[in-house]
Amino acid sequence: MDIFNPKGASEVREHAYGPFVIRMERFTTKNFNINYGWVTQQHISYSVLHNGKIVEFPAALQSNTGFSHLWRVYILKDAPTPTLVAGSQSVFLITTRDNSYNVSPLYIQSTDFIKFQWLDAKGGKPGPAFELFMGDERTPMDHPDTLEGGKYLMINQKLVLHVPTMEKYDFNKDGQYIDNYDKSGDALAFSPDQKIITFPGNFQTWNTDEIPKYGNALVSYDFRRDSIRVLPYSKNDTRLIRPEDLNIDWFNTYFNWDTTGAETILQYHKPDKAAMWQGYFKDNYYHLYPVKDTLLLVFKQFILDYLKWKPEAVLTEKYHEYTGRVFQLGQEKAIFYLVGQDREVALGPDLYNEMDEKTPALIRDIGNAFNEVLRSGKYQEHFTTIPEFEKY
C-alpha cells in the first residue's frame, strides 16, 4: 500500500528550455514492507509547461504502478528545434509548432520499462542501454536530464529516431522470429552505413522440437526496410565461453560487413588460426572451461610448481557428486580450493575459513601465469568443446 502525496512536495525546481518549462517536484511515499514496516521513499514528479499551461498527453503514461505522473523528462540534444522526450511506461516527443507545441507518441506500452540505446555512441558503435526509471532521492534537481551521445536513438528495440531529422523508423513491430531465432540482448553492433542493427540471439524452443546445429546467432535488422537476417554461429569456433565475452571486440574478431551488393550483409569471418583456449576471472575465482578431466591434475601440478610448494601442500582431496573433485592446497594462510566438475576447473579461496587479504591477488597471479602458458599453445589438448545447444 502506497500513500502518495504529490501536493506535499518538499522541493520544487523549474528549468526553462526554449518555450518549455520543466518542473520537478520531490515528494515522499510511505510503503509497508513486511520486513521493515513502514518505509519512506522519495520520488520526483515531472511536468512540462508551455506558456504557463501544463502539457497534456494523448494516451496513458503508465499502467499498474499507482503513479500517474511523469517519471522523467529529457532534453533531446541536437534536435533541430527545442524538443523534449517525456514519459513513464509510455514515452512521447514534445516539439515546438509555430507558437504552440505538438505531443506525439514514441512508444506506448503497458508493462516493463522504456529502454533507450544510442546506436552510434562510441565510434559509430552502440553504447550501453539504459531504462527510464522514476526519479528518486539520487536524482539531481539542479538540471534536467539530457539525451545525448549520438544521432540514432533506439527505443525498446522497436523504433529508431534519427535525431537530426526527427525521422522515425518502426521495425520488428510484430516481434517475428526467423528460423526460430530471436534477439536476446541489447544492440551489439551497428553497420558502417548506419542501416543494420545487430543483436545477440538464441534459438527459441517454446514452439518447436527442432534441435539446431547452433544455439547462438546474431540477429540483424535493417530498420529502414524492416527486414531481418539471422546468422547462427559456433560458440567453439568463436571461443564464446560466457555471455560477458559477447562484446564489440569479440564481434570485430569474428564478423564483418559485406557492402559489395545492394544490401549490407553481416558475415562470419573465420580467423586464419583458432584462438587458444584460456581461463578467465570472476569473483575471486579463476575458471578454466571447457576442459577434460585431465586438466585438473595438470593445473594442480602447475600451481605447486609455480608457488614452489612440495606435494605436502595438497592438504585434502575429496569427491562429491555435487561439488566434483576438490583439492585443498595451501601453506600457512594461503589456502585454496581447486575444483573440477562438468567441463570446468576452478581455483578459488578457502570455502570454509576467512580469506586472507592476499589470496585474491595470488589467485590472479596464478591464473595470469597459466594463461600465458596456454597462449603459447601448451595444454590445449586438455580442452574439449562447449555444447552448442542446450535444451532445458
N, C-alpha and C positions, 0 to 999 in steps of 0.2 A: 504494500500500500504506500503510495506516494502522497505527500502533502505538497502541493505546488502553489507558490505564491509569487507570481511574476510582478505584481504591483508593489511588492515589498523589496524592490531591487536595492541592494546595498551600494551599488556603484553604477553610474551611467556615463558612458563616453559617446561622443558623436564625432565622426570624421567625414569631411567633405571630399568628394571625388567627382569632378566635373559637375553636372547638375544634380548629382545624388548626394544624400547624406546617409552614412551607415551608422546606425545606432546599436550600441552594445550595452546590455543591461545584465549585470551579475545578480543572480538570485540563489536562494537555497531551497533544497527539498529535504524532507525527512523520510527515511525509508526504514522499515522494520526488518532487521536482519536477525535470523534465528540464532546466530552465534554471538552477535554483539549488541542486540537490542536496537533501539532507535539510533540511526546513523544519519548525521547531517552531511549533505553534499552540496557543493557549489556548481552552478551551471551558468551559461551565458545565453541569453536570448537576443537574437539579432532581428533587426527590422531595417527596411530601406525606405527612405523618404524621397519624394520628388516634388519640389515646390511646396514643401511643408506637409504634404499628404503621404500617407502610408501607401506603398506599392502593393497592390493586390495580386494574387496569383490565381491562374485559371484552373488549377487542379490541386488535389490534396498534397500537402507537403510530406506526409508520412502516414503510416497506419500502425496500429497495435503497439505504440510506445507510450502513449499517455502524454506526450509533449507535442503540442500543435504548433509551436513557434518555429521560426527559422533556426536551424542548428549552426549554420555557417554562411558567411558572405565573403566572397573573394573578389578582389580587383583582378580583372583579367588583363595583365600587362601585354603590351604590343598589339592589342586590338586596334582597329582603325579609328574607332571612336570610344569614348568612355563606356566601358562595359563591365558589368558585374556578373558573377556566377553565384547563385544563391540556392539553398535548398536544405533538405533534411534527408529523407529516404528517396525523395524525388528532387531533381535539380533543374534549375531554369537559367536562361540567359536574360539579363535585363540590359537593354540597349537604348540609346537615345533615338528619338524620331521626331524631327522638327523641334517643336517646343514641348514635346511630350516624351513618352517612353513606350517601349514595347517589351512585353514579357512573353518569352517563348520556351516551351519545354525542351530540355536537352535529353533527359531520360526520366521516365515515370516508372516507378516500381513500387512493390508492396512489401517486400521483405529485404533483409540484409542491408548492407551499407553501400553507398555510392563509392566507386573506386576510380581514381584518376591515375594516368600514367603518361608522361611525356615520351613520345616515340623517338624523338631526335635530341635527347637531352645531353648526352655525352658523346661528342664527336659524331653526331648523327645516329647514335645508338640509344636504345631505350634506357631511361632512368628507372629508379625504384618506384613501384606503385605505392599509392597511399590512399587511405579511405577518409571519407567525410564523416567525422565524429562530432558530437555535440561539444561546444566549448565548455571548459570546466575551470577549476582553480589554477591549472597550469597555463591557461591561455592568456597571453598578454593583451591588455586592452589599450595600450598606447598607440597601436596602429592596426589597421585591418590586415587580414591575411591576403597574400598576393599569389596568384597562379602565374608562374614564370619559369622559363627554363627551356623553351623550345617553340616550334611552330605548329607541331602536330600533337594535339591533346586527345588521348583516347579515354573514353568514359565507359566503364563497365564492360569493356571488351565487346562493345556493340556499336559504338559510334566514334567517329574521328572528327574533331573540329580543327580545321586549318585556320589558326588564329589570324594571320594577316589578312585573309579574305573573308573570314567568318563562314566559309563553306562547310557544310556538314555532310558526312558520309555515313549512312547506316550500313552495317554489314552483319552477316550471320544472324539475321533477325529471328529466324526460326530455330536457331541452335542446332542445325543439322550436323550429322556425323558423316564422315567419309570412310568407307570400308571399316566401320565400327571404331574408328579412332576419333577422339575428341581432345580439345586442348585441356591442359591440366596445370596451368600456372600463368604467371604474368608474361607479358611480351618479352621475348628473349632477343630478337633481332629485328632490324628494320632495313629494308633493301636500300642500296645507294640511290636508286631513282625514286625513293620515297613512295613506293606503291604497295609493297608487300610487308605485312606484319607476320612474324613467325613466333609461334608459341610452342613450348614443350607439350607433348601429347602422349596419351596412353590408350591402349586398346580397352574398349569397354565391353564387359561381359554380360551385362544385365539383360541383353536381348538376343544373345547368340550363344551357341555351344561350340563355336569355332575356336580352335587353338591356333593362334597366329605364329608365324615364324619369329616375329619380334613383338615384344610388348610395348616398346617405346617408339615414338615417332615425333617428327616435327610437323606441326600443322600450320600451313601458311595461308593467309587471307589477302587477296587483292581487294582492299576495302573500297576501291573506286568502282570495281566491277561486281563486287560481292560474289567472288568466286573462291573456291577452296582447293588446295592441293595438300596431299599427305605424303610424307617421306619417312617410312619406317626405317629404323637403323639398329645396328647391333650394339648392345652395351659393351660387349667384349672388344669389338673392333675399335670402338671409340673410347675404351678404357673409362667408361662411366661407372665408377664404383659406387657412388652415392649421389642422392639428388643435389647436394650442395655443389657438386662439381659441374653441374649443368649451368654454365655461365658463358659470357661472351668470349672468353679466351678459349674455352673448350669448343664453342661454336666455330670460331675462326680457324681452329686447328683442323677440324674435320668436315667443314662445309664451305661452299662458296656459291656465288650468284652467277648464273648463266644469263647474260644480257645480249646474246648474239641474235636471238629470234625476236618475234613480235611481242612475246611475253617474257618477263623476268621470271626465271625458274630457279629454285633452290636445288642444289645437288650435293651429293656426298663426295668428299674429296679424300680419297684413300692415301694415307701417307706412304712414302717410299719404304719406310720401315716402321713396324709396330712399336709403340712406346713400351718401355719396360714397366712391369708392374712395380708399384711402390706402396709403402704404408702411408697412413695419414693419422693426424692427431685429433682427438676430441675429448673434452672434459678430463684432462689429465691422463688420458689413455692414448696409447699408440696401437693402432689397429693394422692388421695385415689381412687383406681379402682380395680375391678369392684364393684360398690356398688348399693344398693337400695336407693330410695329417702329418706328413713327414717334415713339414716346415717347423712344427712346434719344437722338435728336438734340435733342429738346425739353429733356430733362433735362440733357444736356451743356451746352447754352447757358445753362440756369438756373444751373448750377454756376459757369460762367465769370462770369456777371453777379453772382452772389451773392458770390463771392470777389474781384470786381473784377480778374479776370485777363484778359489780352489773348489773342487767338487763338493766339499762340505758346506758350501754356501747354498746348496739345494737343501732347504730345511725340511720340506714336506712334499709329498706327491700324493694326490688323491684323484678319484674319479667319481663323478655323479652324473646321472642321466640328464639332469637339467643344466648343470654348470660345465660339463665336459671334463677334460683332463686338466688338472690345476697343479702348478708348481708354486711353492712359496720359496722365493730366493731372497737371500739377504745376509747382511753383516751389520751388527750393531743397530742403528736406527734406519738404515737403508733396507727396507723390506718391500718386496714387490710380489705381485701375483701375476703369473703367466698362465693364461687360459687358452685352451684350444678346443673349439667345437664348431661344427657345421660350417666348414669352409673359412673359418676365421680364427686368427690368433690375436690375442690382446694382451698388452703389458700395461699394468696399472698399479696404483698404490695398494698397500695392505687393506684388505676389506674390513677387517675387524678391529684394528688398532688406529690410534690417532696418527695421521700422516705427518711425517717430518716435513718441515717447510722447504727443504732442499730436494725432496723427492720428485716433484713435477719437473724441475729443471733437469734432473738426472735422467728421467724417462725421456725427455725431449732430446737430450744428448745421445742417448742410446738409439732412439728412433732415427734421428738425423744421420747418425753414423751408418745404421743399417740401410737407410735409403740410398746413401752414397754408394754402398756396395751393390745394391740392387740396380742402380743406374748403370753400373759397369757391365751388367748382364749376368752377374753371378746369382745363383739360386733361382733363376727364372723357371727351372724345371720343376720346382716345388709349388708353382702356382697352377691353378686349374681354371675353370670358366665360371662366369656369372650366369645364373639362369636367365634366359632371355625373356621368359614369360612365366609368371606365377599366378595361378588361379586360386583365389581364396574361397 
